[in-house]
Amino acid sequence: MAVLLDVRDLRTEFRTEEGVVRAVNGVSFQVQEGETLGIVGESGCGKTVSMLSVMRLVPQPAGRIVGGQVLFGGRDLLKISEEEMRQIRGNKIAMIFQDPMTSLNPVLTINQQVSESLMLHLGMNREQARLRTIELLKTVGIPEAENRVDDYPHQFSGGMRQRVMIAMALSCGPQVLIADEPTTALDVTIQAQIIELVKRLKEEIGMAVVWITHDLGVVAGLADRVHVMYAGYIVESAPVKDIYADPRHPYTLGLLRSIPRLDEVRKERLTPIDGLPPDLIALPIGCPFYDRCPYHFGKCLEENPTLDARVASSQHKAACWADVTKERVWA
């Protein structure tokens, strides 16, 4: 498969009164044609900031991308002009933002908000854009789309607003769709509907999907490959089945142990990960997971392992000096 998006050594910082927050610390990954890539980790690990950096939407002047490359279509998106980036953002690479309740403009109708990108990127006039918007709303499962197209966001439920956000993201037929925890604010049944909708549309359009989440349960039935992030680093990368069957990083083990199991013969208590993530203003020299890791030893404190420190296969790598292969949490 061809590589659509190639992110190399991406680094993003935020300047605060307390100091420089190192939010993304040398993240590298590729998104291949037609695949679904899952990016998982707890809140504050750098998932969203990594993708906002790819889209060049990091809030400025506090935030800034200080290093790396984002290669798409043979161009480095970090070096092109803002005008060129606007032609790609929402057109070739689209993003569904985290909170459907606040991501839509409350004073503009649904038609105005979806039509904007159709007129900007595809050159449609207002009537053409309106008809296409109705088609898109039908595609994402909005009932009576012809009558709802001129409604305002407050007239839609949370699940319907998220469907509108998906319609906006898909309006120009993007090659890459970035979904930033699009089901977080929704109830469980609506979450399942949104996930199935994205899976169906992915197959129909043939786009690649980057799904950001803190929920490994969601990733299991959705992703082809998974990157686990911690403290601004990718600490494990593997095909989705290997993450569950053969985790190689203690943080991944901890995440898996915190998921309720429906197939257990004997019920066991969930095991939390003790401690707190490191201070991103004063990251340690060694492994950032050291203080919370039950497997740490001297080398972990002295040197931060790179992603190829432990290689299970060409596609399965972990940034860990310890050997946790004897631990099994998912058969």
N, C-alpha and C positions, 0 to 999 in steps of 0.2 A: 504493500500500500504506500501511496505517496504521502509525504509529510506536508501538512498544510501550514502548521504553525510550529516554529522552532524557537524556544526560549532558552537563552544561554546566560548563565551566571547573573541573573537579575537581582539587583539590590535596590531597595527603597528605604528611605529614612524620613523621619518626621522630627522637626526641630520644636522643642517645647521649652518651657521655663526651667524644667528640671534637668534637661539635657537632650541629647540626640537619641531618639527611639529607633533602633535598628529593626524595622518591621519585617523586611524580607532580606535574607542573607545568602545570596548566591544560588538562587533557585534555577534549575535547568530541567526542561522537559520538552517533549514533542507531542503534538496532536496530529494523529494520522487521519487520512481520509475515511470518513464513514464510521469512525470508532466513537465510543463513549468513554471518556476519561474521568474517573472520580478523584476528587481532591478532598481528603478528610482530615479532621483534627479538631481540637477543642477551640472555643472562642479565643480570639487573640493570637492564633498561631501563624497568621499571615496569609490565609487562603484568599480572602476577599481582596486584600491589598495587592497580592500578586496579580490577580485578574484586572483590577483597576489600573495597575501599572501597564499591563498589556494593552488596555484600551486607552491609555494616557488620560485617565480620569482621576488621578491622585489629586486630592485637594491641595491647592497651592495658595500661598507660598510656604506653608508649614511643611507640606510633603514634597519630596523630590526624588526622582529616580537617579541614583548616583552611579550606576554601572550596569553593564550587561547589554544584550541584544535581544530584540524580538523580531525574528525574521518571518515575513509573510509575503508570498508571491515574489520572492527574490529581493525584497526591500526590508530594511531595518526600520520598523515603525517608530523607534525612538529618535530617528534622525530626520524623518520627513517633516515637511511643514504642517502646521495645524490645518490648513486648507486641504492638503492631501489626506490627512488623517480623518477629516470629516467625511471624505468620500468613501473611506473604508469602514469607519465606525457606524454601525446600524445598517450597513449595506452588505459588506463582505463578512464582517465579524459583528455579531449582535449579542446583547447581554440582557438577561432578565434579572432585575434587581431584587433584593432580599425581601422588602416589605411592600406587598401590594397595596396596603392601606395608605401609604405615603408616596409611592413612586409615581402615581398619576397626578396630573395637575388638576386641582379641584374646580377651577373656574373655566376649563375648556371641556367641550363635549368629547365623547369617545371618538366620534368621527374626526374631529379636528386633530386629535392626538395621533391617531393611527395614520391619517391621510398625510400628515406632514412629511414623513419619510418617503412615502410613495411619490409625492410631488417633487421632493428634493432630489432623490436618487434615481427615480425611474422616469421623471419628466411628465408625469400624468397631470391632466387638468383636474379641477375640483370635482367634476362629475365622475370622471373615470376613477379617481381616488376614492370617492364615496362608494361606488359600486364594488370596487376591490376590497374596501374595508368591510362591507357587508359579507362578502365571500369569506374573508378571513375570520370574521366573528362566527360564521356558521362552521367553518373548519375546526375551530377550537371549542365548539359546543355551546355557544351562546344561543339560547332559544329566542325565537322571534327577532332575529337580528335586524330585520328591516325596521322594526319599531323601536329597537333599543339603541340604534346607532347614534342617535342625537341626544341620548341621556347623558347625565353627568356622573362622574365616578361614585358620588355618594348614593346614587340610586342602584348600585350594584353591591352584591355581597362580596366577602373577601375572596371566595373561590372564583367568582365571576370576574373580579378585578384582576386576579392572577391570570385568568384566561385571556383577558384583554392585553395584559403585558406580554403574554406569549404571542398573541396575534401581532402586536407591534414589532416584536423581535423577529418574527418570521416574514414580515411584510415584503421584504426585498429578496427573499430566498438566500439567506446567508450561507456561507461555506462552513462557518464555525459559530455555534451557539453556546454562549457562556451562561449557565444558570446558577445564580448565587443563592443557594438555600431557598429555592422558590416555594417550598412547602412549609417553611418554619412556622408561619403565623396562621396556618390552616389546621382544621381538625383532621383526624386520621382518615376518615372516609374521603374527604376532599383531596387530601395528600395523595391517596392511591389513584384517584381519578386524574390528577395533574401529571403524575409519573407515567401512567399509561398513555396519556395524551402526548407527552413529549416523546415517548418511545415510538408511538405510531407515526407521528409527524417526522421523526428522524428517518424512519424507513421510507416514508413517502417522498421526502425531499432529498434524502441522501447526504445530509449534512453531518458534520462531526459535532459532538456535544462535550462540553466540559462542565461536569456537575459538581458544584461545591456544596459540601454538607458536613455536619458533625455526626451524622447518623450512619453508622456502618451497616445498619439493617437496610436502609434505602439503597446503598451502593451495591449490596449483594445481588439484587435482581435487576440492576440497571447498567452497571459499568462493565467494560471489557478489561481495563487496567485501572489500578489505583495508586495514587501517591499519598502517603501519610505525611502530614506536616506537623512540625513542633518547633516553637520559638523561631519561626522564620526560615527554617530549614526543611527540606524533604528528607525524612529519616528512613523511609522505606518505600520502595517502588516495586510493584509486581503485578502480574495478571490477577484478576479478582479472585479466582479460585485458590491461588497460592497464598493470598493474604489470609484467608480463613483456614486453610488446611495446614499451612506451614509458615506461620509468622516468624520473622527473624529479628524484630526489634522489640525490646521490652515495653515500649510505649504502645505499639500495636497490640501486644499481648494484653496490656491493661485495658485498652479500648474494647477488645473482644470480650474480656471477662466482665465488662460492665453492661453487656447486652443480655436481656432475658432470653433464656433458651426454652423453646416449646417442645423440644424432643428429649428432654432429660427424663431418665427413668427415676432417678432420685433427685429431688429438688435441692439445689444448693444456693446459698446466699450469694448475691452479686458482690464482687470485690472492687471497691473504689481504688483509684490511684491516689495514694497519699501525697500530701504536700501541694505546692503551688508552682506554676510555671516560673521560669527565671525572669528577672527584671531585664527588659529589652534595652534599657539604657546602659546597664552594666552587665553584659553577657559574660559568662565565664570563659576562661581560656579553653577548658576541656569540653566534654560533652554537656550540652545544656540540660539533659535529662538526668544528670548524675545524682542530684539530691533526692530524686523520687524513684530511683532505679534500685531494685533488689539485687541486681546482678553486678553492680559496679565494682571495679577494682582500681588499683593505682594508676594505670595508664589512662583510664577514663577521665581522671582529674587533670591530667597533664596535656592531653591532645584531643581535639575534637575530631572524631572519625568522619571521613568523607563517605559518600553514598556507596562507594565500591569497597568499603572496609570489609564487608562480609557479602560474598557473592554466592548465592544459591544456584543461579543459572544466569544465562545472558540477559534474561528479562526480569530477574528477581534479585534486588540488591538492598542492602540495609546499612545505615550509618551506625554501626555498633561494633565495639571490640569484643563483647562477650558472646558466648555461644549459648543460645537459648533454644536450640533445636530439640532438646529433650522435653520442653514444655509443649503441651498440646491443649488447646482450649476449644478447638472446632474440628470435628472429624468429618 
